[in-house]
Amino acid sequence: MDPYLLDGVDFGDVVLSVAKAILAFVICLVATMFMVWFERKVVSRLQNRIGPNTSGPFGILQTLMDGIKLFFKEDNIPKEADPFVFRLAPYLSLIPAFLTFTLIPLGGDFNNGNDGAVTVFGRETFLQVADPPVGILFFLAMSSLGIYGIMLAGWASGSKYPLLGSVRASAQAISYEAALGLSLAAVVLVTGGLSMNSIVMQQAGEGFGGIIPNFNIIVTGFIPFAVFLIAGTAELNRPPFDLVEAEQELVGGFHTEYSGIRFALFFLAEFMNTVTMAAIIVTLFFGGPAGPAFLGSTLGWLTGMFWFLLKLLVFLFAFVWFRASLPRFRYDQLMSLGWKLLIPLSLGWLLVLAGIRVARNGDLGIADSAFGDTLIVIGVAFAILLIGMYVLRSAMTNARRDRLIAAGFNPREVN
Amino acid sequence: MSEFLRQYLLVAVFGGLAFGLVAALIGAASLFRPSRPSTGKVENYESGVDPVGSSWSQSQIRYYIFALLFVMFDVEAVFIFPWAARLEAFGFFGLVEMMIFIFILALGLAYAWRKGVLRWA
């Protein structure tokens, strides 16, 4: 919890709260507009084009210009639409996107055991809009709420393509939400808490040998990070998981019937979610504002912000890079990746990780030492993995064989 | 204000700002944008040809089954998070309990898999 809110609320605290909220709001909007420009510029370069280059230096005002254009465009509501829900959907899409941004620690000094608080007008505060103790659950809740906006937008349009797009979107989002939540459980496991600030604090410090930082990507053993990155990209409906707005099949997907400023708001929400998801990945797995400790805190509280923005930029670039280089998934491939690979993998990894941690605490008590217990856990996990793979492969081979025979193939030729 | 509510003070302020931004943008745009409705403009978009049949179509039952499966794993996450946050407190006992719990749920997934629910053909 933010230190300045600990003992009652006086007038100054309220002023500071409002000031923080407005500042973060502006940062969020500017970051989103930057992301739109950044994506267009980078994807252009990757496709050997120039991209936006007319409005402002390097075309950086392109997003603003597009927004102004859409602001003055006519707003159509199709005659078969449900007018109330059609108008409600942009709110449901954009407000959760904003609320997720409140969770992200944007800066602060986490070196030498500091908790990242800075002093502003004599009050200690985090460079984070709010730090609820259930931070991670709040993030999951908001990303689920965002689906309502997409679902209702498609449904309320009263049109075929948007409906198909929105049904696809919600099925995809809930499939990957399960994997997203389970990979997050690994982070909770090593942190012992759900608040974003405690997650960052746990990753600060010397790390291994003073060189390799203590980031969760290493502590949780890479697999939760990989699952989270894939599931997060799918949750954002970004390429290669952009079946929701597959242009060749569904025109624009759920926002086909939207025009003018309402369309612009959906677009804004989508890019805001991208920025927020990149920031969440940075916070959960790469220490957020807690940079590699051996480089010290020469810039004071700006150090945190520097590291955070640097890491954020890397992931924003990665999202654009995925879009430029990966072809779109087929729907059945998408579903089997989520249910048959990511969910079992993250569940199994969670148990192995928990086993190793219990063994290292010395609670297992099978071998003589904690180290022996850890080895036993790893050995048992390997044995279960091998047996499971064997059973799964033979089950899949048999099922395939049965299907082929049922389809009229000669049993002798099927193997 | 209680301590619990104070933590969400800024979340509420932020949500209010977001609502205000959306409402202000849509409201202000309605003052400036043209509005010349015509029968062609309010037709549903179907790639430029006249719409065929009703737009209120039914969707496949598969989506619904996936939603049911999702509920299973979402409820599972509700039980996993508190245990994960307090791993040290429960130790070996908690680990075994959670293994049994996850094993039962994995059986559910395996059953759905075997029944061909996860096959999208």
Interface residues (C-beta under 8 A of the other chain):
Chain A: M1 D2 L5 V9 S17 V18 K20 A21 I22 A24 F25 F71 F72 K73 E74 D75 N76 I77 P78 K79 E80 R87 P90 Y91 L94 I95 F98 L99 F101 T102 V129 A130 D131 P132 P133 I136 L137 L140 S157 G158 S159 K160 Y161 L163 L164 V167 S170 A171 I174 S175 E177 A178 G181 L182 A185 A186 V188 L189 T191 G192 G193 L194 V251 T256 E257 G260 I261 R262 A264 L265 Y331 D332 M335 S336 W339 K340 I343 P344 L347 L350 L351 A354 G355 R357 V358 N361 D363 L364 G365 A395 A399
Chain B: M1 E3 R6 Q7 Y8 L9 L10 V11 V13 F14 G15 L17 A18 F19 L21 V22 A23 L25 I26 A28 A29 S30 F32 R33 P34 S35 R36 P37 K41 V42 E43 N44 Y45 E46 S47 P51 S55 W56 S57 S59 R62 Y63 F66 A67 L69 F70 F73 D74 A77 I80 F81 A84 A85 R86 L87 E88 G91 F92 L95 M98 M99 I102 L105 A106 L109 W113 R114 L118 R119 W120 A121
